[in-house]
Each structure stands twice: as structure tokens, then as C-alpha cells.
Amino acid sequence: MTPNSRFSHLKISRRFKLFGLLAFASATLAAGSAAAVPSFAMQTDKPCQACHVAGFGPQLTPYGRDFKLRGYTERAAEKTFTLPFSIMAVASYLQTQTKAPAPPANGFSTNDNTALDQVSLFVAGGLGSHLGGFVQTTYDGVGKTWTWDNLDLRATTVVKISNLDTVLGLSLNNSPTVQDAWNTLPAWGHPFTGSSLAPSPSASPLLAGGLAQTTLGLTGYAWIDTTYYVEGGAYGSPNRTTLSRLGADPTSPGSIEGLAPYGRVAYQTKLAGGNLELGAFGMRTDINPGLDRTTGQTDRYSDIGLDASYQNALDSGDVVSIDARYLREKQTLNATCALSSSSGAACADNRLNDFRVDASYFWRDKIGATLGVFNTWGPANPFTYPDSRTFKPDSSGVMLQLDATPWGEGKSPWGPRFNMRLGIQYTLYSRFDGASRNFDGAGANASGNNTLRVFTWFAY
């Protein structure tokens, strides 16, 4: 990097940091006219079921998508003030088919673990008719640490384009796809809750959460006639000290070189009594792995994907939803190869494919069953996947979830702010880190990672 480019990058980082601090301060100081999750229900005077499938986040209804894209600003006329804070907690019991060779985290056993997975605090809501958003901070009950979590601050306005109502917006956020309004992209995609104690495959695309909470981005979008969606922007890395103070690990995956462009398009229309969405998205990111700049090279990740969703609220009160995405990533790992003293295309060039689809049926929008299918695959690469017996990233399986949300319509005995979901998940792996059997070369089978999880999820 030249001195001029370093100076330019420094100025951009400072502007990102200043913008973030000002936006956070505005949301906090404007508490008198803001509201928070689940206080959006109080702000709009509508039950959680209006915005969320089965009355519990994060799966959005068409109304919930529009509310988000309009900057969280809608407010019932008589609601001049609502409490701007909320709290959320998730706890679970987890059992794997085969106990782990070592505890998954300090203070836990090799199997049969109970944990407070997380506690989150929120400040969020609408400020007037043009500004809104939310700030989330989370206590990790497994790692015993606090960190900043999801951030999405918006400025919006409504204009006419060819006589069509068009929402124009800006989103300042800290995780690519966290600003998205459909439950197909990684930030809000299935599964909607999980535990860090559960075994998980080692390979996944960078865009599938690898940049969450270690970046800050600004994107602009247009939501035309509640039908067409177009978005574009870029992400950068706050400095190491800032990320450390916010509880994030600045070395994983490393710092973005310059800015990483992000784009998204989507089309939504009515079909067979429901709403169909078809879309595409992509991002290109140059990373200094582990913050190391000594090689003079970067790792480049080019992610491009397709997604689709369908949701239908039946006359019976039942709800059907289907979400799907395919993401293909091209990796050019020049910096990683240089750091490991390896060379050549065999080391640097890699491909990763990820496909996910889930289908849900919710009886009376309260009791639901969801089946999710996932498949990650790519060519063998001994440099990228040295711990796999086959040197492949291949992992696949299914997840079944049953859950109940008794008070999504806002009639909890503890008031309309209180909401709760109870659920049970079972994940079955047909492949794990490259193979079905003996995937690690030490006798471990994919089925040994099959996981039962029973969870409770509270919000107030």
C-alpha cells in the first residue's frame, strides 16, 4: 500500500468511526421518541405477529419487511412515547450423538450441556419520520464475554419515481446482509437460533457471517412500489483498538484492504395468495489475514449468490414459508499462501459452494414445524482443508425444528412486551468436513455430530 493510499484508508476509517459514534449517540439520546425490539410492537400498536412469522423474530412478514425498509419509523398516532429498551435471552440444553474429544468451551462437559447462550440488550426505534434503527449488545454465556452485536441505523425518505412510491434509504450497519429484509441471506437466515456449543463444519463462505461485527458499512437502497429492491454500498474495517474495545476479534478473518463493495437486487410479487421473492446478491472482499500486511498481498473473496422466498398466510390463520439461497465463493488466497511459504495455483485458488433451503408450516401462526436442508461443497485442497481426511470442505445434512410461541398476538399474562418461544431442534449430518465416515482420519463419523437441542427464547 502506498503512503497516499494508507492516508486515504485512514481518513475513511476515521469517518466510519465518527459516523458510527454519532449515530449511536443519536439513537441513545433520542430515547424519548424511539422504541426497541420488542417495543416495535408498542411503537406501532401492532402485535409481534404483524411483523414476524409466528409472532417471534427474526422471520419477517411482508408488513415487517416494509416496516424495516422504511427505516423502522412507523408509529401509531397516539404513541408519542414508548420505552426504548428491550432485553432478549436464549438458553438451551444440548446433546450430541457422540461426546466430543474435549469440552467445546471452558466450564462445559464433553456432552449433555446446559447453557445460557446469550443475553442481548437493545436500543432502537424510529426518530421522527426519516430516521430509525437498532443497536444490540450481547453477553455470550458460553464465552463469558460482552460484545457489540447487530447494528442497523437508517435514514429514509419517500419520493415518486414514474408515479410509483419509492423508499430511498441509507443503512449504516456492521454485518453484510444484516440490513436485508428477507430471511434468505446469512445474517437472518435459517436456523434462526443456535448454540456455539454445537459442533459445526469448519468451512463456510466469508459472506456467511465471517465479516459480522468486524466491519462497518454504508449502503444505499431503493424500494420501488413494494416490488423492486436495489442496493449498493461498501464495507471497511474499523481499527484494531476500536474492535477490541467493542469485544470483537480484529484478527478474524483480518482487516479489509480499502473498501469491499456489496450489491443486492430483489423482486417481490404476489403469487397464489402469497408473496414470492427472487433475488441476487454479491460482495468482493480483499483481506489482510490476521491483520498481517508483511506479504504485500491480500486474500480475495468473490461471493455471488441467488435467493428466493415464498410466504403465504392462509385463511385458516396458518402460515407457510419457504426460503432458499445458493452462494458461490471464489477464493484467491495469495497472502495466506505467502505466509505459509506455499505457492502456486493449487494453494491460492479455491471454490466453495453453499446451498440452503428451509420450509415451515405454522398452525394458527403459533405452533410450527421447520425442515431445513444444507449442503456445502467444493474441490479438494490440502492447503485450505488440511484437517480433513479427503481435503474437502463437504458438509451436508438436515435440521428439524418444532416450536411454539403462545403469545405472539400480544396477550401475554405479563403484558404485551413479553414474548416467548419454546423449541426443540435436531440436526443430522450426512457429511461433515469432507466425508461421511472417518472424516478426520482418526475415526470420527459425521453422524457423531448429530445434535439435539432444546431451547427457550425470551424477549421483553
C-alpha positions in Angstrom: 0.0 0.0 0.0 1.4 3.4 -0.9 1.6 6.2 1.6 -1.2 8.1 -0.1 -3.5 5.0 -0.1 -2.7 4.4 3.6 -3.6 8.0 4.3 -6.9 7.7 2.3 -7.8 4.5 4.1 -7.1 6.1 7.5 -9.4 9.0 6.6 -12.2 6.6 5.6 -11.8 4.6 8.8 -12.0 7.8 10.9 -15.1 8.8 9.1 -16.7 5.4 9.6 -15.8 5.5 13.3 -17.2 9.1 13.7 -20.4 8.3 11.8 -21.0 5.2 14.0 -20.4 7.1 17.3 -22.7 9.9 16.3 -25.4 7.6 15.1 -25.2 5.6 18.4 -25.4 8.7 20.4 -28.4 10.0 18.4 -30.3 6.8 19.0 -29.5 6.8 22.7 -30.2 10.5 23.4 -33.4 10.4 21.4 -34.9 7.8 23.7 -38.0 10.0 24.2 -39.1 9.3 20.7 -37.6 5.9 20.0 -38.6 2.3 20.7 -36.8 -1.0 20.7 -37.3 -4.7 20.0 -39.9 -6.0 21.0 -41.0 -2.4 21.7 -41.7 -2.0 17.9 -45.0 -3.7 18.8 -45.6 -0.9 21.3 -44.4 1.8 18.9 -46.8 0.6 16.1 -49.5 -0.6 18.4 -49.5 -3.9 16.5 -48.8 -7.4 17.9 -45.5 -9.2 17.1 -47.4 -11.4 14.6 -47.9 -8.3 12.3 -44.1 -8.2 11.7 -42.9 -11.7 12.4 -44.0 -15.1 11.3 -45.5 -17.0 14.3 -45.1 -13.8 16.3 -41.4 -14.1 17.0 -38.3 -12.8 15.2 -36.4 -12.7 13.1 -38.6 -14.2 10.3 -40.4 -11.2 8.7 -43.8 -10.9 7.2 -44.4 -8.7 4.1 -45.6 -6.0 6.5 -42.4 -6.5 8.7 -40.2 -6.2 5.6 -41.8 -2.9 4.6 -41.5 -1.6 8.2 -37.8 -2.3 8.2 -37.1 -0.9 4.7 -39.0 2.3 5.7 -36.5 2.8 8.5 -38.4 1.4 11.5 -40.3 4.8 11.6 -43.9 3.8 11.5 -45.6 4.8 14.8 -49.2 4.7 16.0 -50.7 8.2 16.1 -51.3 8.0 19.9 -47.9 6.6 20.7 -45.8 9.7 21.4 -43.5 7.8 23.7 -42.6 4.1 24.2 -39.9 2.6 26.3 -36.8 2.5 24.1 -35.1 -0.6 25.6 -35.6 -4.3 25.3 -33.9 -7.4 26.6 -33.6 -10.9 25.0 -32.3 -14.2 26.4 -31.7 -17.6 25.0 -31.0 -20.8 27.0 -30.7 -24.4 25.9 -29.8 -28.0 26.6 -27.6 -29.7 24.0 -26.6 -33.3 23.4 -24.6 -34.8 20.6 -24.8 -38.4 19.4 -21.1 -38.9 20.3 -19.4 -37.0 23.1 -16.7 -34.6 22.0 -13.0 -35.5 22.5 -12.7 -32.3 24.6 -15.1 -29.9 26.1 -16.5 -27.4 23.5 -15.7 -24.4 25.9 -14.2 -23.8 29.3 -16.5 -24.8 32.1 -18.6 -27.3 30.0 -18.6 -31.1 29.6 -17.9 -33.2 26.6 -21.6 -33.8 26.2 -25.0 -33.0 27.8 -24.5 -29.3 28.3 -27.0 -26.7 29.6 -26.1 -23.1 28.9 -27.4 -19.5 28.9 -26.5 -19.0 25.3 -26.9 -15.2 25.2 -28.4 -12.2 26.7 -28.9 -9.2 24.4 -29.8 -5.6 25.2 -31.4 -3.3 22.5 -31.8 0.4 21.9 -33.9 1.0 18.8 -36.8 2.6 17.1 -38.0 5.5 14.9 -36.9 9.1 15.4 -39.4 11.2 13.5 -40.4 10.1 10.0 -36.9 9.8 8.4 -34.5 8.2 11.0 -34.6 4.8 12.8 -32.7 1.7 13.5 -31.4 -0.5 16.3 -28.3 -1.1 18.3 -27.7 -4.5 20.0 -25.1 -5.6 22.5 -24.8 -9.2 23.7 -23.4 -11.2 26.5 -22.1 -14.5 25.4 -23.0 -17.0 28.1 -20.6 -19.6 26.7 -17.6 -17.4 26.2 -18.5 -15.2 29.2 -17.8 -12.0 27.2 -19.7 -8.9 26.2 -19.6 -7.7 22.6 -21.4 -5.3 20.3 -23.8 -7.2 18.2 -26.0 -6.3 15.3 -26.2 -2.6 14.2 -28.6 -1.2 11.7 -29.1 2.6 11.6 -31.2 4.1 8.8 -32.1 7.4 7.1 -35.1 7.2 4.7 -37.4 9.3 2.6 -40.3 8.6 0.2 -40.4 10.0 -3.3 -42.3 9.4 -6.5 -40.5 7.8 -9.5 -42.7 7.5 -12.6 -45.7 7.8 -10.2 -44.5 4.9 -8.1 -43.9 5.3 -4.4 -40.2 4.8 -3.8 -38.4 4.5 -0.5 -34.9 5.8 -0.7 -32.7 4.8 2.2 -29.2 4.6 3.7 -28.2 1.9 6.2 -25.1 2.1 8.4 -24.5 -1.5 9.7 -21.8 -3.8 10.9 -22.5 -7.1 9.2 -23.1 -7.6 5.5 -26.7 -8.8 4.9 -27.9 -7.7 8.4 -29.8 -4.9 6.7 -31.6 -7.3 4.4 -35.4 -7.6 4.8 -35.8 -11.2 3.5 -34.8 -14.3 5.6 -32.8 -15.8 2.9 -29.4 -14.2 3.3 -26.9 -15.3 6.0 -27.5 -12.7 8.8 -31.2 -13.6 9.3 -31.3 -16.9 7.6 -32.2 -20.3 9.0 -31.6 -21.6 11.6 -32.8 -18.5 13.5 -31.3 -19.6 16.8 -28.3 -21.8 17.6 -25.7 -22.6 20.2 -21.9 -22.2 20.0 -21.6 -25.4 21.9 -22.9 -27.4 19.0 -20.4 -28.9 16.5 -20.3 -27.1 13.2 -18.5 -27.6 9.9 -15.2 -25.7 9.5 -15.8 -24.4 6.0 -18.3 -21.7 5.1 -18.3 -18.7 2.7 -16.9 -15.4 4.1 -20.2 -13.7 3.4 -22.0 -16.2 5.6 -21.1 -14.4 8.8 -17.3 -14.1 8.5 -17.5 -10.3 8.5 -20.1 -9.9 11.2 -19.2 -7.3 13.9 -15.7 -6.8 12.5 -16.8 -4.4 9.7 -18.7 -1.2 9.2 -20.5 -0.4 6.0 -22.8 2.2 4.4 -25.3 1.1 1.8 -27.9 3.0 -0.2 -31.1 1.4 -1.4 -34.3 2.0 -3.3 -37.6 0.1 -2.5 -39.8 0.8 -5.5 -43.6 0.2 -5.3 -43.0 -2.5 -2.7 -41.9 -4.6 -5.6 -38.3 -3.9 -6.8 -35.3 -3.6 -4.4 -31.9 -2.3 -5.4 -29.0 -1.8 -3.0 -25.3 -0.9 -3.2 -22.5 0.1 -0.9 -19.2 -0.8 0.7 -17.7 -2.1 3.9 -14.4 -1.3 5.7 -12.7 -2.4 8.8 -12.6 -0.2 12.0 -9.2 -0.1 13.5 -7.9 -2.9 15.8 -8.3 -0.9 19.0 -11.9 0.1 18.3 -12.9 -3.5 17.5 -11.1 -4.9 20.6 -12.9 -2.3 22.8 -16.2 -3.4 21.3 -15.5 -7.0 22.1 -14.8 -8.2 18.6 -11.8 -10.2 17.4 -9.9 -7.9 14.9 -7.7 -10.7 13.7 -10.5 -13.0 12.4 -10.7 -13.0 9.5 -8.5 -9.9 9.3 -8.8 -6.4 8.0 -10.4 -5.4 4.8 -8.0 -3.7 2.4 -9.6 -0.5 1.3 -13.4 -1.0 0.9 -15.3 -4.1 -0.1 -18.3 -3.4 -2.5 -21.6 -5.1 -1.8 -24.7 -5.3 -4.0 -28.2 -6.7 -3.8 -31.3 -6.8 -6.0 -34.7 -8.4 -5.3 -38.1 -8.7 -6.9 -41.3 -9.3 -4.8 -44.7 -10.1 -6.2 -48.0 -11.7 -5.2 -48.4 -15.3 -6.2 -51.2 -17.8 -5.4 -52.4 -15.8 -2.4 -48.9 -15.3 -1.0 -45.7 -13.3 -1.6 -42.8 -14.5 -3.8 -39.3 -13.0 -3.8 -36.5 -13.6 -6.2 -33.1 -12.0 -5.8 -29.4 -11.9 -6.2 -26.5 -10.6 -4.1 -22.7 -10.3 -4.2 -19.6 -9.0 -2.5 -15.9 -8.8 -3.2 -13.5 -8.5 -0.3 -9.7 -8.2 -0.1 -8.5 -9.3 3.3 -5.2 -9.0 5.2 -5.4 -12.3 7.1 -4.8 -11.9 10.8 -4.1 -8.2 10.1 -0.7 -9.2 8.6 0.4 -6.9 5.8 4.0 -8.1 5.5 3.5 -10.1 2.3 2.2 -7.1 0.3 -0.6 -9.3 -0.9 -4.2 -10.0 0.1 -6.7 -12.8 0.1 -9.6 -12.1 -2.3 -13.1 -13.5 -1.7 -15.6 -13.0 -4.5 -19.1 -14.1 -3.4 -22.2 -14.2 -5.6 -25.5 -15.7 -4.8 -29.1 -16.2 -5.7 -32.1 -16.4 -3.3 -35.8 -17.0 -3.3 -38.6 -17.0 -0.8 -42.3 -17.6 -0.6 -44.7 -16.9 2.2 -48.5 -17.4 2.4 -50.8 -16.5 5.3 -53.8 -18.9 4.8 -57.4 -18.0 5.5 -57.3 -20.6 8.3 -54.7 -18.5 10.2 -51.9 -20.9 9.3 -48.7 -19.7 7.7 -46.5 -21.4 5.1 -43.0 -20.1 4.3 -40.1 -21.3 2.1 -36.6 -19.7 2.0 -33.7 -20.7 -0.2 -30.3 -19.5 -1.2 -27.3 -20.6 -3.3 -23.9 -18.9 -2.7 -20.7 -19.5 -4.7 -17.4 -18.2 -3.5 -14.1 -17.9 -5.4 -11.1 -17.6 -3.1 -7.7 -16.3 -4.2 -5.6 -16.8 -1.1 -2.3 -15.2 -2.1 -1.5 -13.7 1.3 -2.3 -16.9 3.2 -0.1 -18.9 0.8 2.8 -16.5 1.2 2.5 -16.6 5.0 2.6 -20.4 4.9 5.6 -20.4 2.4 3.4 -22.2 -0.1 3.0 -21.2 -3.7 1.1 -21.9 -6.9 -2.5 -22.1 -8.0 -3.0 -25.3 -6.0 -2.6 -23.3 -2.9 -4.1 -20.0 -3.8 -7.2 -20.9 -5.9 -10.2 -22.4 -4.2 -14.0 -22.7 -4.8 -16.8 -23.1 -2.2 -20.5 -23.7 -2.8 -23.2 -23.3 -0.2 -26.9 -24.2 -0.7 -29.6 -23.9 1.9 -33.4 -24.3 1.8 -36.0 -24.4 4.7 -39.7 -24.8 4.7 -42.0 -24.1 7.6 -45.7 -24.6 8.5 -47.2 -22.7 11.4 -50.5 -23.8 12.8 -52.6 -20.7 13.7 -49.4 -18.8 13.4 -48.3 -20.2 16.8 -47.1 -23.8 16.6 -44.6 -24.6 13.9 -42.5 -27.2 12.2 -39.5 -26.3 10.1 -37.3 -28.6 7.9 -34.0 -27.2 6.7 -31.6 -28.8 4.3 -28.0 -27.6 3.9 -25.1 -28.6 1.7 -21.6 -27.1 1.4 -19.1 -28.5 -1.1 -16.0 -27.7 -3.1 -12.9 -29.3 -4.7 -10.2 -31.0 -2.6 -7.4 -28.6 -1.4 -4.8 -29.9 1.0 -3.6 -26.3 1.7 -7.1 -25.0 2.7 -8.5 -28.1 4.4 -5.5 -29.9 5.9 -7.5 -31.4 8.8 -9.9 -33.2 6.5 -9.0 -36.8 5.5 -10.3 -36.1 2.0 -9.0 -32.4 1.9 -12.6 -31.4 1.1 -15.0 -28.9 2.7 -18.1 -31.0 2.1 -20.7 -30.9 4.8 -24.4 -31.6 4.4 -27.5 -32.6 6.4 -30.9 -31.6 7.6 -32.3 -29.8 10.6 -35.8 -30.3 12.1 -37.3 -27.8 14.5 -40.6 -27.8 16.4 -41.5 -24.7 18.3 -44.4 -22.9 20.0 -44.9 -19.1 20.5 -48.1 -18.9 22.7 -48.3 -15.1 23.0 -47.2 -13.7 19.6 -50.6 -11.9 19.3 -49.6 -9.8 22.3 -51.8 -11.3 25.0 -49.1 -12.5 27.5 -50.2 -12.5 31.2 -47.1 -10.4 31.8 -48.2 -7.7 29.3 -47.8 -7.0 25.6 -44.0 -6.5 25.8 -43.3 -10.1 27.0 -42.9 -12.8 24.4 -41.5 -16.3 24.5 -40.7 -19.2 22.1 -40.0 -22.8 23.2 -38.5 -25.2 20.8 -36.6 -28.4 20.0 -34.1 -28.9 17.2 -32.4 -32.0 15.8 -29.6 -31.7 13.3 -28.5 -34.8 11.3 -25.2 -34.8 9.3 -24.7 -37.0 6.2 -21.3 -35.5 5.6 -19.0 -33.4 7.9 -15.7 -31.7 6.9 -15.3 -33.8 3.8 -16.7 -37.3 4.4 -19.5 -39.4 6.0 -17.1 -41.7 7.8 -13.7 -41.2 9.4 -13.7 -37.5 8.2 -10.7 -36.5 10.4 -8.6 -39.6 9.8 -9.0 -40.5 13.5 -12.2 -42.5 13.2 -14.8 -39.7 13.7 -18.0 -40.1 11.7 -20.4 -37.4 10.5 -23.3 -38.9 12.4 -21.4 -38.5 15.7 -22.1 -34.8 15.4 -25.9 -35.2 15.2 -27.2 -32.8 17.8 -30.3 -32.5 19.9 -31.1 -29.0 21.2 -33.9 -27.9 23.4 -34.2 -24.1 23.8 -36.1 -21.3 25.4 -36.1 -17.8 23.9 -37.5 -14.8 25.8 -37.9 -11.2 24.9 -39.2 -8.2 26.8 
